[in-house]
């Protein structure tokens, strides 16, 4: 097998993202991590949502399925169940994940499905040209809320932690080295791994900018006293800093994935298995209806 | 010969289980059974009843009259005594101090069911006392009932088995002492062993046999049984049932699993089917197989969740935005539900699009006799898949949506080297990459549309019965076929040359075979259980309708019986002669 290179993960598509978009950093960190781990592109399936971040699949030469708005996680679970040898990555934005797809997010967390979920969180609706997102700050003024956002933001990290997430991390798109490390940890984790990435929208969000994050983010990885293995401490840490943290926030070393926990579920991929049923076995099933 | 036995009481009193026992033993004895229920959307309380129709030939519809009624509540008597003929035995629990409504011609037989059960020391065997008594009324030996009771209660221990056996015997003794034994002595049953199952049961077996190994759903009446039976069956085949947070998740899980090469399905009813439309659109656009069962009930909105209707036809064919391709099958019997359940997966893989199996509450939930399920008639066909050798030999990129004559392009499955592609709900070029170019848009729309052309003449798309010399041909889909077939036979017995055409594939509508099957008819009566004549509208779209057409529409939530169909045909005939 030839060594996997960055070239293997690139496509000929020219990017539709705005120059300076945070999503470039996320794409680069993901591609670098996959190359570093030597995973060939045909062993990877990326399930992307709708929005700027949903275009991820156009720029990465893996198997890609670009689904309906908000449904990345159930689709990703389907892909994983069909072929559990694939690395399945769901990718989307804050609208896709925490507005229209919020229901699925919480349930994917509590099921602990073997999917890696990367959210490019820019606190704004970019592709529809600048409406508030569920993570927008209270008071933020946009065209659809000209007098300021009256809603409080969703807190994705604390939400995931209280819903029972077994891997929670937050990266910043300009810190690619750390982000790559967090993605690598997510890939190694058995079960659902949530990596929220603060990924600035340079066109529509004038509040949550690169400079804003550089001034406010606290790096939990650099805090030697923080061990990321106690849920209670993790919740306290993100609440205390209003989620303006980066690094590994929590990891449950005893995590068991949904597909592993399913009774009788095949250890090998369902795709490619012999699916025919023997006559005598069928008779046995029918006998229950005498 | 056809007799009906009904047991009625409050929901939560084991009415359903008792009807199941009675029907199942009669099925084992060789009678054809149709078992149906009246119920409401609540767990305990409220009237419910279960009718077992007993016949010497197949029956798949309710009958108007009831020969024997077992009543566990006064409400059962008040609501149903109108169904009884003169002097028909109405076995009522004496504890009720039952009262026969004025004008009720039945013979009230007070039977101390509760008291007998107490004497046995197990109040729960009350219904079994009624079963023993009913067996005696029909002149049936208890042996088959005793065998069934032993099998059913074996794991609960000898004590429980003994109490139930005692209940059967005490029930029989009561009827013998009341000199009612053999009142409705049944003739010899038809020879042969049969199964007793619902359309939900057989459809689940069809899915297992077709190699479906993933099922995702959200519980909803009357579809939930499919999910429940598969949850029991799948672990032995390495599969899984996922109970999802909603139907949006269920359908998109199914799409993800099919994309990655497994056979996966979902099952729902109207309200869930509405939610699934967005996912069905994605499967059409991205050309991903998906099998969706819609067990129709009364709509729109919550409608009447426990009542029968066939009003999702338009939603199945045209639901959702845009113009996507779907195949819609509508089985009418449990055996057909098995076959269509199996073939739905083959069609989905072959045509790379969603396949909707349109069932309905009556087919899904009511027990019917089944001779056998035709496993040998079906072979797994995964459709056009690219091989690894073909991918290895490619010089450029794999083109998932390549232009082909029949519109079907080979699929690669994730995990195959050099087969990577983007599957997307966005319009795309042959490579899968997003494209908004007008030429490409037209080419892709035409490619997806022409895929389904051959289905217009698919051999199993229609089924004709007694049409050769028929002057009046009824057209029906789904469970309605049961009532129509019985009406055809009744009309023939009266000298009316009637026949029936079942539309088993409602989309693409098989216009050519339908036109041929209806060509000799003087009258065409489209019989459907909805208010707007949805099947007839589809036939009109296909250019089939002409001056011979009429509709019988039944939409009050009750099961359509053969009598109403006979009456409708008789009024047609009269008109024609004028």
Contacts between the chains, C-beta under 8 A, distances in Angstrom:
chain1	res1	chain2	res2	distance
A	11	B	433	8.0
A	13	B	433	6.3
A	40	B	417	7.1
A	41	B	420	5.7
A	42	B	414	7.3
A	42	B	415	6.3
A	42	B	416	6.2
A	42	B	417	4.7
A	42	B	418	6.9
A	42	B	419	6.4
A	42	B	420	5.7
A	43	B	415	6.6
A	45	B	260	6.6
A	45	B	414	4.7
A	47	B	256	6.7
A	57	B	422	5.4
A	57	B	424	7.3
A	58	B	422	6.5
A	58	B	433	6.8
A	58	B	434	6.3
A	61	B	420	5.7
A	62	B	420	5.9
A	63	B	414	4.0
A	63	B	415	7.9
A	63	B	419	7.7
A	63	B	420	5.2
A	63	B	421	7.0
A	64	B	420	7.5
A	64	B	421	7.3
A	64	B	422	4.3
A	64	B	423	6.9
A	64	B	424	7.6
A	64	B	432	7.9
A	65	B	255	8.0
A	65	B	256	6.7
A	65	B	259	5.3
A	65	B	286	7.3
A	65	B	422	7.7
A	65	B	423	4.6
A	65	B	424	7.4
A	66	B	286	8.0
A	66	B	422	6.4
A	66	B	423	7.0
A	66	B	424	3.7
A	66	B	425	6.4
A	66	B	426	6.5
A	67	B	252	6.0
A	67	B	255	7.2
A	67	B	256	7.6
A	67	B	282	6.2
A	67	B	425	6.7
A	68	B	248	7.9
A	68	B	252	6.4
A	68	B	278	5.1
A	68	B	279	6.3
A	68	B	281	7.8
A	68	B	282	5.2
A	68	B	425	6.2
A	70	B	248	7.6
A	71	B	248	6.1
A	71	B	249	6.9
A	71	B	252	3.9
A	71	B	279	7.2
A	73	B	249	7.8
A	74	B	216	7.5
A	74	B	244	6.5
A	74	B	248	7.5
A	74	B	249	3.8
A	74	B	250	7.4
A	74	B	252	4.4
A	74	B	253	4.4
A	74	B	256	7.0
A	75	B	252	4.5
A	75	B	253	6.6
A	75	B	255	6.0
A	75	B	256	3.7
A	75	B	259	7.8
A	76	B	256	6.2
A	77	B	242	7.1
A	77	B	253	5.4
A	77	B	256	6.7
A	78	B	214	7.0
A	78	B	216	7.2
A	78	B	252	7.0
A	78	B	253	4.0
A	78	B	254	6.2
A	78	B	255	6.5
A	78	B	256	2.6
A	78	B	257	3.6
A	78	B	258	7.5
A	78	B	259	7.4
A	78	B	260	7.0
A	78	B	262	8.0
A	78	B	264	6.5
A	79	B	256	4.3
A	79	B	257	6.8
A	79	B	259	6.4
A	79	B	260	4.4
A	79	B	414	6.9
A	80	B	256	7.9
A	80	B	260	8.0
A	81	B	214	5.4
A	81	B	240	6.2
A	81	B	242	7.5
A	81	B	253	7.7
A	81	B	257	5.6
A	81	B	262	6.8
A	81	B	264	7.9
A	82	B	214	6.8
A	82	B	256	7.2
A	82	B	257	4.3
A	82	B	258	7.5
A	82	B	259	7.6
A	82	B	260	3.6
A	82	B	261	5.5
A	82	B	262	3.5
A	82	B	264	7.2
A	83	B	260	4.8
A	83	B	261	6.3
A	83	B	262	7.5
A	83	B	413	7.7
A	83	B	414	6.1
A	83	B	415	5.6
A	85	B	415	6.8
A	86	B	260	6.9
A	86	B	414	5.6
A	86	B	415	6.1
A	103	B	245	5.2
A	103	B	246	6.4
A	103	B	249	7.5
A	104	B	245	6.5
A	104	B	248	7.9
A	104	B	249	5.5
A	106	B	245	8.0
A	107	B	244	7.4
A	107	B	245	4.4
A	107	B	249	7.3
A	259	B	240	7.8
A	262	B	235	8.0
A	262	B	240	4.7
A	263	B	235	4.9
A	264	B	234	7.2
A	264	B	235	2.7
A	264	B	236	6.4
A	264	B	238	6.5
A	264	B	239	8.0
A	265	B	235	7.4
A	265	B	238	6.4
A	265	B	239	7.4
A	265	B	240	5.1
A	266	B	213	7.7
A	266	B	238	3.2
A	266	B	239	7.4
A	269	B	261	7.6
A	269	B	415	7.0
A	270	B	213	5.1
A	270	B	214	7.0
A	270	B	238	6.9
A	270	B	239	7.0
A	270	B	257	7.8
A	270	B	261	7.5
A	270	B	262	4.2
A	271	B	260	5.7
A	271	B	261	2.8
A	271	B	262	5.3
A	271	B	413	5.6
A	271	B	414	7.8
A	271	B	415	7.0
A	272	B	261	6.6
A	272	B	413	7.7
A	272	B	415	7.9
A	273	B	213	7.7
A	273	B	238	7.1
A	275	B	210	7.7
A	275	B	211	2.7
A	275	B	213	6.9
A	275	B	263	6.6
A	275	B	380	6.2
A	276	B	211	6.7
A	276	B	380	5.8
A	277	B	208	6.5
A	277	B	209	5.2
A	277	B	211	7.6
A	277	B	237	7.7
A	277	B	375	7.7
A	279	B	375	6.6
A	279	B	376	7.9
A	282	B	205	7.8
A	282	B	209	6.3
A	282	B	373	7.9
A	282	B	375	5.2
A	285	B	205	6.1
A	285	B	208	7.0
A	285	B	233	6.8
A	286	B	195	6.2
A	286	B	205	7.1
A	286	B	373	6.5
A	289	B	195	4.2
A	289	B	196	6.1
A	289	B	197	4.4
A	289	B	201	6.3
A	289	B	370	7.6
A	290	B	24	7.7
A	290	B	27	7.8
A	290	B	28	6.5
A	290	B	193	7.5
A	290	B	195	6.3
A	290	B	196	7.5
